[in-house]
Structures are given as C-alpha cells and as structure tokens.
Amino acid sequence: MGLHERRQREKENVRASILDAAFSLAKTEGWASLSMRKIADAIEYSAPVVYDHFENKEAILYEISLNGFHCLHIELLKAQNAYDEPEDQLKAIVDAYWKFAFKNKEYYQLMFGLGMQCSGKGMMKEEFSSFQDMLYESTYKIIKKNGSKIENACHMSHALFSAVHGLISIMMMRNDDIPSTMNKTTLDETVSAFIKSL
C-alpha cells in the first residue's frame, strides 16, 4: 500500500470514528448536548482534527441523518418486497416505518427534527422521500385496482404519511403519558380505514 492510499484510509477511519462518536454521544446525552469539543474528546483527538473532516456540527448531523435515511430505505424495501398485493405492501411499509422509528429513536429524531432543528434542510438525497414514494405507489395501485380516481393518489398518500408521522411524533415527544399500545392500535386502525376508503 502506497503512502497516499495509507493516508486516505487513515482519513476515512478518523471520519468514521467522528460519526460513530457523535452518534454514541447522542444516544447517551441527547442531540442537543452534542458539540465538536465532546466529539474530539471522545475520539481522543484535538478539535481542529474534527474540523479538518467536517466544517461544523451541522455537517456531522447531516451525514448521520443520511445514514439514517439509508437504513430506513433498506427496511422499507424489505417490507415492500415481502408481499405482492398493494394492500399488504402498504400495511407492511407502514409497520416497518413505525418499527424503525422506535427502534432507532435517535436517528428518527435527527432525520425529522423532533425536538431539535431538522438537519440538512433542502439537501437530502433520494432516500429522504422513499417512504412517501412507496406509500404513493401502493395507494395508486389500490385505487387503480378499485376503479377509483387515480388523481386522488397523491393527496391520499400524503394524508396517510401525515397521520403516520404525526402518531410517531406524538408518541416520541409525549411517551410518558401515552401508552404505546394505544398508538399502535390507532396506527393499525388508521391504515385499515385508509385502505377501505380508496
């Protein structure tokens, strides 16, 4: 391995360490308490080294949020590909989204700005809209299958996205006084009613 390749690998390793440390700190202390100094201390480097790899904390948060959207996209694809019928696909997609949100709270909070500023506004990649796109695709197929007005697919799928994201947000921001079973039951009933309405 040449000197250039070795330096490039070292740079990539430090970059990965910065992202891992930031995510670990967020899990233990919350996103609001994250700072470049804390990240530098966690990886046992000086703060200027962190700034060599990322312009600021926002750049780190953006990178982590992209990884979150990528992980979510993979889970949604698995759920979608597990079924052939659009009704089953829709239920599976929503269920996978719900599970991802509560299994990966730190990711979800960062990705959608729950209790904090949303990271990377206007800069998100393709995976950002994968959930909405899959909801639309299944909704369109169900509407077409039922002989309903296909021009309603966009509006209807957006309404479902709003309902799902709203339930998750309420659950995350008020988890002390709202039982999880109520919200999951509400979610399942909402999806069933949505499918019947198409």
Secondary structure, DSSP 8 states (H G I E B T S, - for coil): --HHHHHHHHHHHHHHHHHHHHHHHHHHH-GGG--HHHHHHHHTS-HHHHHHH-SSHHHHHHHHHHHHHHHHHHHHHHHHHT-SSHHHHHHHHHHHHHHHHHHSHHHHHHHHTTTS--TTTTT--GGGGHHHHHHHHHHHHHHHHHT--GGGHHHHHHHHHHHHHHHHHHHHHTTTTS-HHHHHHHHHHHHHHHHHH-
